Amino acid sequence: MTKIQTQYNRRSFIKISAAAGGGMLIGFSWLNGCKPNAPEMAEGLPLPEEWYEINGYIKIGDTGLVTIYSPNPEIGQNVRTSMPMIVAEELDVPWDHVVVEQAPLNTGFYQNQFAGGSLSIRLSWNALRMAGATGRRMLLEAAAKEWRVNVADLSASEGVITEINGDRSVTYGEIASKAVGIEVPKEVELKEPKDFKLIGTSQKNVDGKKIVTGEPLFGLDFHREGMKLAMIAHAPAFGMTVGDFNEAEIKAMPGVDDAFVIDTSINEPGMFDEKGFHQLIAIVGDSTWPLMQAKKALRVKWQTTGELESTALHKKRLADALEKGQVQESRRDGNPDAAFRKAAKVIERTYNCPFIAHNTLEPMNFFAHVTADGAELIGPTQTPEALEGSVAKMLNMPIENITVNMTRIGGGFGRRLYVHFGLEAAAISKKIGGPVKLIYTREDDMSQGTYRPTYSSVYKAGLDENNNLIAFSVRGAGLPEGPVFPNRFPAGAVENYSAEKIMAPTNVTTGAWRAPRSNFTAGAEQSFLDEVAELAGKDPIDFRLELFDRAIKDPVGGEYDYDAERYAGVLKMVKEKSNWGTPMPGVHRGVAAYFCHSTYVAEVFDMVMENGNPVIQKVWCAVDCGIVVNPDGAVNMIQGGVVDGIGHAMYSQLTFENGSPREMNFDTYKLIRHSQAPREIEVFFVENEIAPTGLGEPGLPPAMGALANAMYKATGVRYYDQPFMGMERQVLG
Amino acid sequence: MAKYSLKVNGKSVDVDVDPNTPMLWVLRDHLQLVGTKYGCGIAQCGSCTIHLGNAAVRSCQLPVAVVGSQEITTIEGLSEKGDHPVQQAWLEHDVPQCGYCQAGQIMSAAALLKNNPSPSDADIDAVMDGNICRCGTYVRIKQAIKTAAKTQSA
């Protein structure tokens, strides 16, 4: 039994009134038409009259209904199901007695309330277990006190406390009122993973019914009586800003209440603050369509303040950076230069990728209501805490006077780590003196991005006369940050190794895009290793396993960033599951493996040619993320990552001319569609008892490499430059 | 501005809007039916798919003035209890990730099955290619459509 120190300052369960909606945390049932989860989630259990709350995660009703608060933003990674499952496991309640509510931002209580870096489950694993175990222990103590026995004489399971050598039993709902006054234990016991009953079972998305019936869930759906709508216009190019505009004409248009310039710049901006467009034109009215017409009627004297960059310039900057750019980070083992000179075979290849936009399907939006005393913000954010801090700075208001609540989020992928749209909503609300919901058009969204940087990497490998890899180097540049992770594989596995990460400037705003840097580097590196294995005359999986073997038995140089046993483990698993090596006539296979965000993923793509088109018949995935909390939800994440990886490797790009993105909507910016997705994606998980890591990002990076390697087998062509097929051609599923 | 009497989800409703206003914004801003989503505004993503009679249409490109007396069905009116075979199949396959596109996907799939009760993979692709899922739930959507087709024909 694992013991864990609790960290709560609250003394006890407290009784909270159901009349007030069930307590302080539930006081924000603000969505128009939002109904309680109870009917579909807890059939047969009546709604409680009294609720008892323990620690901000758990509220137990007198009927046995349990509310579990999900602390983190839900961007589609399904944490609103998996995080409460972890609490319910340790609390030991039947899952169908549980309803899930979104917790508000509460930095005093919850930790790590953000959605990024595939970290939600990994960082909160202990806190969620502790919350459940603490509740269970306090209910046991309440029953022990009531029956005048020791806690050791009782057991708790499935929401019922039973006397081990007696006849008495009581449900959590019945005993909850008696837990008021029981002190929070200093230490609680956690279950052994082998005793998990709920973790490791597939549970459906707790919001599934609401999603398929179109209930208001998203930021764009939020409605508050009396609120205005607003749209913004930013300068049409990076390197430009707002100037005078036809204000009187716009204000006179039907459906327009007001039009003005806002400024969202703040002192000492943080990493999630806007770097490009701080001055914007805001137009306010009552409905969306007239605002869209007003935006079209804007005539603005935009001011040029910086360089107006182009894709041609970006390519030149990357080439220059590779030649003589500023090295940000590097690693060097052995003597790569000497090793390349004496190598029997040397191969060098260059890989490129363009800027890409996140394109969450729900465009940026936020609700804000700023008054003299405070600011209320509601909407889709991956970083509520960063938003709160930046709004406080912009409004020059104490942080305590600001509240942030999170709606369900129509896609994140890193885009909503950035908080400018929340600040813009707050600035507009302050100006008009009332509540407002800001909505971006798709064009606003795609042209005011925090894009994935454009990258270029040169890989070089040297083989000796026995086809052993004796030298490996990578030099990678990016605007404005290089894509190389110097201590990742194959660091530690090659005698002579060099890695250099190089930066070059741009005024195009960039940021974290699903699996930052890995989303390019995995594809480049894994395509390159495929080519090196071919040059060595070795099977691509066996070639990689040889390298991991070296990293395990006789590691080269200082520390490296991966667990070679687990890395090799997913390759071995995908090899076995896919019957790799068994000839399959007409099927062309490519493999890749990558480790990022603490999770290991290997993928095999099976491709066939039909009517001259490459078709992805099946994708096999092997994943090691430690304990799998919700297996079918985990499969969904990996499947989505694979499809996303294929789509962005194949089709998507953002190009620039005179500082403006040429692609502003889905007519020119291509995203993967149904017919291009694989026909089947099967996912296998390594079974172990290691604390769980995340799945939001790791499924994507290897897909780009496995795809390129399968396409080579199918077509005889190596693909070095993303997007592999641009707008013209496609791979079918 | 002009007054229109519309039939939405079996009910008669009156709105007073600019004749060019797309049904998407009539539904969302004037009728508080926000299940129909805005994604691109140029009929490229399918998030705003509704039924006009029996046909799936992109409501962002459907001006209110051309609707006339035709029946409009939105995700909120697809079934009374959220139990249309397509909705049930979506739950069975636990399709959604972020969920934002799914109302549009479901409306496209429901129209497909009404017109073609047992579609082939190619039939599904041809119709569903108009609906983008940014999270990449395409494999599950296809499975769910096949399940719904079986349920409907049973």
Interface residues (C-beta under 8 A of the other chain):
Chain A: N32 G33 I75 G76 Q77 N78 S202 K204 N205 D207 G208 K209 I211 V212 T213 G214 E215 P216 L217 F218 L220 D221 H223 L229 P254 G255 D286 S287 T288 W289 P290 M292 N359 T360 L361 E362 P363 R408 I409 G410 G411 G412 F413 I439 T441 R442 D632 G633 N636 M637 Q639 G640 G641 V642 V643 D644 G647 N665 F666 D667 L671 I672 R673 H674 S675 A677 P678 R679 E680 I681 G733
Chain B: M1 V17 D18 N20 T21 P22 W25 R28 D29 H30 Q32 L33 V34 G35 T36 K37 Y38 G39 C40 G41 I42 Q44 C45 S47 T74 I75 E76 L78 G82 Q87 W90 L91 D94 P96 Q97 C98 G99 Y100 C101 Q102 A103 I106 D121 I124 D125 A126 M128 D129 N131 I132 C133 R134 C135 G136 T137 Y138 V139 R140 I141 K142
